[in-house]
Structures are given as structure tokens and as C-alpha cells.
């Protein structure tokens, strides 16, 4: 019997960079958790961004943020995985060379740090993601523990990510495409699947009692850690191959309909 549901956000639950969850989904979360079950949102977004999206049901959510580098539940950190300082310095030195076409976000447990003065990106970052952030001259000078570095290019960063950044860093850190416009860098141990296992152990929930949903390559570990796994119809082929099932796309509210189906079947 499923007790824990974990779902990605962007491209799985809603359109990428969307800041609002549709009311039916919020009602489904209430119904699911009212029955004594658990609901986890697993995203590359930061904790504060996710919490803003789910504000109406925020106390019911387990937050698997930063692709699994940060897990928080009921206002307590369950997992914080920081990056090696030397890797942070080297990655930042390289990413700064792309500032003419890209913007970089550095994540700590107390929000994001940005060096950009690009007003268009700042509006997008603030209004699209509702992140907590500060603009600084030098993120490295702040002396904070860094959980994730993300580079953004409007439209698509896939070519740069898949041909340059990911191949160069994949043997040192965990790096992946997070949607079409972002490349993420984290500690090598970071994975949504590893974080989901931490949550399962914390809650006393087994893999067989877990259901997960995803659409992109950074969701592969999440799906592998769940006994019942779904790729949305708009998912990448690699994700569809990993998943046990395919459900309708985010446009058709596929995740919502599967959850409602699980609850309905349990009543019959």
C-alpha cells in the first residue's frame, strides 16, 4: 500500500518556471495527508521557492530541494549536503566566463546568492520562482556553505550543458540538466533518489510503499527509489524507460489524476 508520494515540479506537475499550483492538486494533497500519508515535492528549486508554491498546504509537505542536497520537513533540516569548497571556486571561475549570455545562482540553506545585475533575469527569478535571494559582489567572499550552483540561459542551455559543462565536471561533482534552461552542480553524493531514501528511513516507509513522478534526467534516481514510478507523457525518453508506468502530461494534470485514482481504489 502506497504511503509516500514524491513528485518533481517543473515539467511534471506544472509547466517549467510556473509559480502556481492548481487548486485541485492542493485539495488532493490535503486529502492524501489527512489519511495519514506523506507527500514529498522533489525539485531542483530551493526550499523557499517550493514552500511559496505550496503555501496553502506548506505544513503537510516534505521538501526535497536542490535536487536532493536539502531536505526539510516540519521546519527541521533532515539533510544538508554541501559542496567541496575547491570545486565551488573552480566551477564559479568557469561559469563567470559565460556571464554575457548566462546567469548563475548559488544556493545556501538560507537562500540564494546572485552576482548578476541582469534585471530581466532578476524579475524572472523573483516572479517565476519566488526564491529568497541576495545580490552580492562575490559569492565566494560570503563564506557560506554551498549546496548547489546552477547556470541559466534563456531559451536553452542544453548544448553548452551536454557538450561542455556536464562532460567536464561529471567525474568530480553531480551535474545534470534541470529542465531546458538550467545546468545544476552539486556534491557527487547528491541525487533525488538518495534523498528519497533518507526520507523513507526517517519516516519508516519502504520502497514498495513509495510512488514517484518525474520528467527529466535528474528524476531518474527518484523513480528508481520508488516501488511505483511514473513518467509523465512529456518526459524524456530516458525517463520513460526508467519508469514502470506512463501517465498524462502536466497539461492534462496527470499526477493529480493518478493520485486521485490511488485514493479512489483504496476506498473501493
Rosetta blueprint (number, residue, H / E / L):
1 X L
2 X L
3 X L
4 X E
5 X E
6 X E
7 X E
8 X L
9 X L
10 X E
11 X L
12 X L
13 X L
14 X E
15 X L
16 X L
17 X L
18 X L
19 X L
20 X L
21 X L
22 X L
23 X H
24 X H
25 X H
26 X H
27 X H
28 X H
29 X H
30 X H
31 X H
32 X H
33 X H
34 X H
35 X L
36 X L
37 X L
38 X E
39 X E
40 X E
41 X E
42 X E
43 X L
44 X L
45 X L
46 X L
47 X H
48 X H
49 X H
50 X H
51 X H
52 X H
53 X H
54 X L
55 X H
56 X H
57 X H
58 X H
59 X H
60 X H
61 X E
62 X E
63 X E
64 X E
65 X E
66 X H
67 X H
68 X H
69 X L
70 X E
71 X E
72 X E
73 X E
74 X L
75 X L
76 X E
77 X E
78 X E
79 X E
80 X E
81 X L
82 X L
83 X L
84 X L
85 X H
86 X H
87 X H
88 X H
89 X H
90 X H
91 X H
92 X H
93 X H
94 X H
95 X H
96 X H
97 X H
98 X H
99 X L
100 X L
101 X L
102 X L
103 X E
104 X E
105 X E
106 X E
107 X E
108 X E
109 X L
110 X L
111 X E
112 X E
113 X E
114 X E
115 X L
116 X L
117 X L
118 X L
119 X H
120 X H
121 X H
122 X H
123 X H
124 X H
125 X H
126 X H
127 X H
128 X H
129 X H
130 X L
131 X L
132 X L
133 X E
134 X E
135 X E
136 X L
137 X L
138 X L
139 X H
140 X H
141 X H
142 X H
143 X L
144 X L
145 X L
146 X L
147 X L
148 X E
149 X E
150 X E
151 X E
152 X E
153 X L
154 X L
155 X L
156 X L
157 X L
158 X H
159 X H
160 X H
161 X H
162 X H
163 X H
164 X H
165 X H
166 X H
167 X H
168 X H
169 X H
170 X L
171 X L
172 X L
173 X L
174 X E
175 X E
176 X E
177 X E
178 X L
179 X L
180 X L
181 X L
182 X E
183 X E
184 X E
185 X E
186 X E
187 X L
188 X L
189 X L
190 X L
191 X L
192 X H
193 X H
194 X H
195 X H
196 X H
197 X H
198 X H
199 X H
200 X H
201 X H
202 X H
203 X H
204 X L
205 X L
206 X L
207 X H
208 X H
209 X H
210 X E
211 X E
212 X E
213 X E
214 X E
215 X L
216 X L
217 X H
218 X H
219 X H
220 X H
221 X H
222 X H
223 X H
224 X H
225 X L
226 X L
227 X L
228 X E
229 X E
230 X E
231 X E
232 X E
233 X L
234 X L
235 X L
236 X L
237 X H
238 X H
239 X H
240 X H
241 X H
242 X H
243 X L
244 X L
245 X E
246 X E
247 X E
248 X L
249 X L
250 X H
251 X H
252 X H
253 X L
254 X H
255 X H
256 X H
257 X H
258 X H
259 X H
260 X H
261 X H
262 X H
263 X H
264 X H
265 X H
266 X H
267 X H
268 X L
